[in-house]
Amino acid sequence: MKRFLEEISEYVKAAFAEAGYDEALGRVSVSNRPDLCEYQCNGAMAGAKQYHKAPLMIAQDVAAKLEGSKVFGKVEAVAPGFLNLDLTNEFVADYVNRMAGDEKFGLEMPTPTTMVVDYGGPNVAKPLHVGHLRSAVIGESIKRILRYMGNTVYGDIHMGDWGLQMGLVIYETSLRMPDLPYFDDDYTGEYPSEAPFTVADLEEIYPAASNKSKTDADYKAHAMETTVKLQEGHRGYRALWNHMMNISIADMKRNYSRLDVEFDLWNGESTVQELIPGMVRDMKDGGYAYESDGALVVDVKEETDTKEMPPCIIIKSDGASLYNTTDLATIKDRVARYDPSKIVYLTDKRQDLYFEQVFRCARKTGLVDDGCELIHLSFGTVNGADGSPYKTRSGGVPKLSDLIDEIEDAMLIKIKENTAAKGENISDEEARDRARKVGLAAIKYGDLSNQASKDYIFDVDRFTSFEGDTGPYILYTCVRINSILRKAAEQGTDVSACRIQAPVNASHKALMQAVSGFSAEITSAYEEYAPHRICGYIYGLSNAFNSFYHENHILTEEDAQTKGSFLALLDLTGKILKTCTDMLGFEIPERM
Ligand code: ARG
C-alpha cells in the first residue's frame, strides 16, 4: 500500500498533469493551518516561475480538474496560490479499511537482509550503571524495528571481557588472596569450581584496584602485565577469568531481563582473540599496517579531513591488543558468519571518533566491502534535574538496578493510589507486576521519545505521569481500548466481522487520519534509526483516540453499524499501538 500522503498526492499530481503542468508539483502535505483545511499543496507557487503564470491561476486550473473528486471533499485555490484540501469521509475510511485488512497495516516492506546490532556493551567485573541504560534501551528498540521490517537481525551484547579491568581484578585478588592456586605457577591440578568472589565482592574489588592503578605506577604495570598474561592464556588467570565471566554474566542477565532486553549473541572482546594474529598478518601483508614507535598502526586519515584523525593502533608496543583490535576482528568474524548488510553500533557520543577510525580501518584493509554498511548510532547523556550527568543522592554514579528500582517504586505508589481510587482490590503481587510493566514503559518511553543524539533529563515524576507525552499515558490508552473491546466481546459483538464506515464526526475522522500515518512514520523510524518517530506517532494517535473516546459513546451507541464501525476502528488502533509498543520494547498490562 502507498503511504497516505503519497496516495493523496497521486491524485493531485494527476490533476496537475491533466491541466498541463508538471506532475511533480502535486505533492501534498499536512496543512499547517488546520483551521482552514486538512491538507495543502503548494505546487502552484513553485510552478509560477516555470510557467510564467500567476500561481493562483495554476492553482485554479488544478482545482478545476479535481472538482467532483471522490478523494477530495473540498478543493480551494486561495491567494496567492495555495490549494487547500479536505478529504472525503469515504476516502479516509477506505484507506483505513485497507490498512485493517493487511497484517502489517499497509506498510511497504523493503527487501529483507541480515543485520547485526551491537548494543549493551557492558564490561565484565564492573557493575551496570546509568551509562548502560541508553545503549540497551535504544539498541533493543532498533533491533525490533529492523526485525519488524522483515530482516534477520542478530543482537550482540559485545561484552568488554578482555581488557585491563580483568587484569586489575586478577592482580588485586592475587594480593588479597595470594594462597589461591590460580597464582601458583607450579599448580597443575584442577581449580576450584567455586569462585573466590561474589558479584558484591567484584563491585568493591574493581573500583579499589582501578583507584590504586591511577596513583601507583608500579601497581598499574603489574595489572597490565597480568592482562597480557591472561590474554596469552595463563592457565590460572584463565580459570579465574571464567569465574568472573560466570558471575558477571548472571548479573547482566538479571539486569537486562528487568529491562526486557534480550541478546541473541553473548559474544565479547575475548570471542575473537584467535582471529587477531591472522588479521594482523593480513594487514601487514596488504601493506596497510606499519610500525610506528614500536606499535603497529594503520593510517586512516583522508585528504578531506578537517579534524584530527589519528592512526588506528592495532597492536601496542608491549604486544597487547586493544579495544579496537577486537572490534576489527569482530567485524571480520561477523562478516564471515552472517554476511550482514549492516552492522549497527550503539554507544555514547564519546566514541564517535573511535568508531570513525575503526570503520575507516575496516574498509581500507578490506575487512568489509561495499555490501556491508557500518553504522554508529551515538547517543547523549542521561542527566539529572540540574542538567549534568545523573547522580545518586550521595553524588555517585547510579547503578542501573537502582535506577529501575526508583521508577518501579514510584510507579507502585501510583498504581496503588489508582486502584484504591477506583475501589479495585488487588494483591501486592499484582500491584508489583503492574508497576514493573508500567515502570518499564516509563523508563523506555522517557528515553526513546527524545532524539537519541540529544541528552535528556531523567525525571521520575514526569516519566511516571499518566498524563502527557509519557509511557504510562500510552499504556493507559491501550488499556482503555482493550477494556472496551473486551466488554464488546462480552456483549456478543464479533469485532472481526465489523467494517470501518465513513466517519460520523470530526473526532472520528481525526482518529482515522492519525491511524493513517503508520506507514510513513514506521518507515522513517526504520530508515533513520529513530524510535522517537514511533513515540511521536503513538502519542498523536493516543491523543486522537482519547478525544474520540470523550466525544463519542462507543458501547452504548444504538446504531449497530456505527457501533461496529467504532469498534473496528478501536481494534485497528489497539493493534497498531501494540505493534508500536512492541517495537519500543515494552508490554501492555491488562489493567493499570
Ligand atoms: N564495552 C564498551 C564500553 O564500555 C562498549 C562496547 C561497544 N561496542 C563495541 N563494539 N565497541 O565502552
Residues whose N, C-alpha, C, O or C-beta is under 5 A from the ligand:
A	BS01	LIG	D118 G121 P122 H158 G160 L346 T347
